[in-house]
Structures are given as C-alpha cells and as structure tokens.
Amino acid sequence: MTLRLTNKNYNWIRAGIWLIYCLYLLVVFYTVDSFDLKVGALLSGLLIELTIISFLRHWKQSRMPYLLDWFRLATFFFVVLNYLGLIWDLDFKTKILVYNSNYVNSSSALPSILVLLCGLAALWLGEKLIFSSRNGAIKKKFNPLNQCKKSKKEILVFRNRKTFHGLVFCVGISQVILITRGITGYAAIPIGSASVFSVFIQITNVLNPILLAILAILVLRYKYNSGRISFIFKAFLLLQILLGFVTGMKEAILTPLVIVVVPYILTRKKISNVLILCLAIFAFLLYPVNNTYRTILHESNNLGRVESVKKAVATTIENGFVENLVTGAESYQGRLSLFPILMYSVENEQIWTEFKYLNRYIYLPIAWVIPRFLIPNKPTANSGSILYEITTGNDTSSITPTTYGWSFFEGGLITVFLTFFLFSIFISFINTKSDVNTMFGLLLYILIMVDLLKVESDIFFLISGILQTVFLIVIINYLFFKKRTSVYVRNRITI
C-alpha cells in the first residue's frame, strides 16, 4: 500500500465502482417491488459520486484526500453501503428493527436518502466556496510529494525537549490514573462532570493524541531517531493501546494506530501485506475482547479494570480463534449498519426536544474554551444517552443517529443543510491551512482526520472539539518547535 493514486488506477477503480453499481441497479429493478426503494437506489448514484468518487478524485489530484473526504468516505461505508445492502429487507418487510426495541417503516428509507443528499450537497457547496476563493484555494503546499523537490524547505528546531518529555510523562500518568480508577472510559463513574475537575480530564484527553502525533511525526516523518525520543514514542504508543483495552472503548485502541499510520505512509513507505493481514486479524479479535470486558465490568463489581481485562482476554482465548473471528465480523457488520437509526431519526424528529432550530449554536464561539462552571447553560454532550433512553427505555448506554440524524433532529432538511454548510466552511478553511510539509499543518491534518472518520458525532460538539484541538496545537507548536528555511534541503530536524 502506497500513498500515490495514479491516473490509471483511479480510472480503473472508478470504472469498477460504476460497473458494479449499474449491475446492482439492474438486479434491484428486476427484484424489488417498491417504487420508493427503486428511486432510492437511483439516487444512491449521486451519493456514490458525492462520497467515494469525490474521495478518489481529490486523492488523485492533490496526492492526498481533503479533510472532508474522510467524512465522505465514512458516510459511504457506514451509511450508503448499508442502505444498498438493506434494500431487499426493506422491500420484503414493512418494518425493520432498530436496537432490538423499535421498528421503523420502510417508507422512511427514501426521506433518509434525501437527508444524506442534502448534507452532502451542503458539504460540496461549502468546500467549493472556500477552495475557489482567492485566499482559500488549495495551493501546491497541500501536496505531501512536494517534499521530494529541491526548494526552500523547513528545518524544524525542536526546543524545550526536557519540558516536552515531562509533559508526555505527566499526560501518560494522568491517563493511567483516570482510566484504571474508572473516572474515564466505558461505564465511568459520574465524577466532576460539571466541575473544574472536568477541565483537567478534557485537557488530558485532548493532549493525549496530540503528543502521540508529534512523537510519530518526529520519528517517522522527520527521522528524528535519537534513543530517548524513539523509546518515548514506542512506550507512549504501547501505553495508548494497553489503556485502550482498559477503557473498554474500541475507538481508544484504533485511534493511536491511525495516528501513527499517516506519517508512516507520508514517508512514502509501503505497508506490507503481512502487516495489513495482522492488523485485520487484530481488529476482528478486538470486538470479542471488548464485549467480554464490558460484560465483566457489569457483572463483577469487585474486580478492578486491569483484572477485568486479563479475564476478558483469557475468556476470549478459550472461545477459539474461528469463533472469535466470526463474532468480530458480526459485530463489525452491526457497527457498519447506521442507516436504520438514521431512518429512526427521520421518523421521530418531532419527539426530540433537547435542542431545536440551531438554538445551541449561539454558544459555539465560546463553548469550546469557557468551562461549564462559568457557563452552566452551555450544551451538554449527553445527547446519545438521552436518545438511548428514548429508544430503549433505559439509560445504561448511548447511541447515535449519525451526524446526519443529529442535524435532522434540529428541525428537518433546512437545519441539515445549514449545519452541514457551516461544518464544510469550517473544515475547508482549516484544510487550506494544513500544509502537510510542516509540523503544524500535519498535526492539524492527522488529528482532524481522526475525528472525521466517524460519521456519528453531532456537528456542534465536533466543531467544539476541533477548536480545542487547534488551540492546543498552536500553543504546543509555539512552545516546542521553531522553523527555519534553507535552500535545497529536504525536511529535517535540528536539536
């Protein structure tokens, strides 16, 4: 696997996608009776163009996908493909089950497709407005392959190294304490959620991926392989993976791997097929371990989290390799099935009263930086728990109707378009500042890309979280790095 997407490969992949889609349409029109579902299948062609094809086109043109393309890619795999696979079930049944508690009518499938089209059209429009403006157009600097040309390049000066090492150590220790004591992670104890202590938790959670990304960029991108930094990088990465298991959240394990992969690929290295196979097996085994761990947490209150992880791993091993792979595959299939819950949000928009008609967005300019004890009325990120209680009748977990569903809950198609247009303007503007040939720009790209790979977040909290990340990146970049330019050198780092 390499970064480059040649014109030949692009044309072959695009032709293959459209050929499969045309064959799919033929089968649908001969086997599906519902007129609405046939229209939805036709409109899915536009969804394919606005998601996976757009991703491939920008990858070919700029040698790297735009930031919003990662959100489009997630939309394609988590929502669009799910609809294309569900179409026969929707045609055969008048209703389908959502979260084993509620049924949604198949007649809401076509309106849900229109919601997707509305959101994706707003993304396209906002991106075009920013990138076509005189000051916002993507320039050659947004090209990771430019590093290979002889020109003025960045010499990165790494300063205040001991302070940086100390910061990494403090964040790592803080994570260990917060996670092992159950203050953060799955089934966290409700402590300090509306206090000054929550600020400390939030800063620790935001700093963690930033520091890991910096270490990965130093070692993999800038080839800064001093013994101390190399050791800190490997130890910190291993700590993130181990603590990810203790959190009981799969995202906490996969995110560090994604963060490291990006600078690795940008060095124009290839990822061996063996490594890809090992990562795939690891991903499939992750679900059984995680699910068993969560069950143990609920059933064994006297066991600590570390002991619970050990027990979960042992139990998973006893189940056998094949059974675990099958369980993991089934779990991922369920995880990728977000279209039914989007249908649920379309059907039940009128019963959602937590936020309406963008009334929260007045807090957006300040909500990301001012603590809750100073603004008690600012929006709380508990929408998923509220929706789970509405859907299932209990409050033991949280769910998401997808980013599109949260926007539809605001007030229908108009609020979907407005929120996604704002989202597109915001991300596209940051994209124009993401010069991946610099430490600052590459940090922006990696950390925002990780957030955009999920099509589950509410846009309000997604933007708020990204603003926090950008703010901390600016401070950390100023404190620890200084750049100089030199003619006819490639990117390098000095002490």
Secondary structure, 3 states (H helix, E strand, C coil): CCCCCCHHHHHHHHHHHHHHHHHHHHHHHHHCCCHHHHHHHHHHHHHHHHHHHHHHHHHHHHCCCCHHHHHHHHHHHHHHHHHHHHHHHHHHCCEEEECCCEEEEHHHHHHHHHHHHHHHHHHHHHHHHHHHCCCCCCCCCCCHHHHHCCCCEEEEEECCHHHHHHHHHHHHHHHHHHHHCCCCCCCCCCCCCCCHHHHHHHHHHHHHHHHHHHHHHHHHHCCCCCHHHHHHHHHHHHHHHHHHHHHCCHHHHHHHHHHHHHHHHHCCCCCCHHHHHHHHHHHHHHHHHHHHHHHHHHHCCCCCHHHHHHHHHHHHHHHCHHHHHHHHHHHHHHHCCCHHHHHHHHHCHHHCCCCCCCCCHHHHHHHCCCCCCCCCCCCCCCHHHHHHHHHHCCCCCCCCCHHHHHHHHCCCHHHHHHHHHHHHHHHHHHHHCCCCCCHHHHHHHHHHHHHHCCCCCCHHHHHHHHHHHHHHHHHHHHHHEEEEEECCCCCEEEC
